[in-house]
Amino acid sequence: MKKAFPIIVKSLVLLLILAWIILVFVDYFQVKNGKKPFYCLKEQTVEYADGSNTICVGLGYKTIYYNRACLKATEFGPFFIQERKCD
């Protein structure tokens, strides 16, 4: 029984990591195809004089939709990416 416990824990950790990778890829391909991500935990819209940015935070990643006069784009990356600034 003592030898089975580490194997079970390693298997569960591996399964959780695999599930997280699948979630990231599903959201990545959703965003790549011009759709909203499925697993958005927190969504925030920042208003500017020339438009807005919508930020969607997932499990370790972030999607930023730029809808401004100076920038129209979508960015998908790790949770620590920062919004681009217009000059």
N, C-alpha and C positions, 0 to 999 in steps of 0.2 A: 504493500500500500504506500510506503514511503517513497518508492521509486515512481509511482504513478502520478503523484501530486505535481512534481515539476513538469512532467509531460503535459498534464492537463492545463496548467497555468501557461506554459509556452504556446500550446495550441490555441487557447483563448486569446492571448495577446496577438498572435499571428492572425487569427480570424478577425479581430477588431481592426487591425491595421489594413487587412485586405478589404474589409467593408468600407473603411474611410477612403481608401484609394478609389474604390468603385464610385463612392459619392462624389468625389472630386471630379472624376472623369465624366460622370453623368452631367454634372453642372457645367463643366467646361464645354461639352458638346452642345448643351442647350444654349449657352451664351454664343458659341461660335455660329450656331444656326439662327441667331437673331431673336431668341426667345429668352424669357426670364428664367433664372435658375430655380430648380425645384426646392432646394434646401437652403433657403434664405432665412437665417435666424433673426437678423435685424436689418431693417431697411430705413434709410434716412435720405431725405432730399434737402440739398443745400441750394438756396435761391441766390442768384446773382442778378445784377442789372441787365445782363444780356442773355439770361437763360438760367439753367439749373444743372446740377449734377445729382444723380441718384446713386447712392452707395448701398450695396447689398453685401452683408457679411455672412459667410457660411462657416463651416467647421475648419478653420485654419486658412481660409482663402477669402478673397474679396473681389467683387465685381463693381466697377465704376462705369456708369453711363454718363457721358458728357453730352449735354444738349445745350450748347452755348454758341453764340455767334462766332467766336474765335476757335471753337473746337467741337467737332461732332465725331465722337468715337466711343468705343467700348473697350474696357481694359479688364482683364482677368489675371489675378496674380495672388501671391501670398498675402496674408492678413496685414502685413506691415507696409504695403505699398501706399504711397501718398498721392493725393489728388494732384494732377498737373495744373499749373498756374498759367493763366494767359498774360501776355506782356502788356 
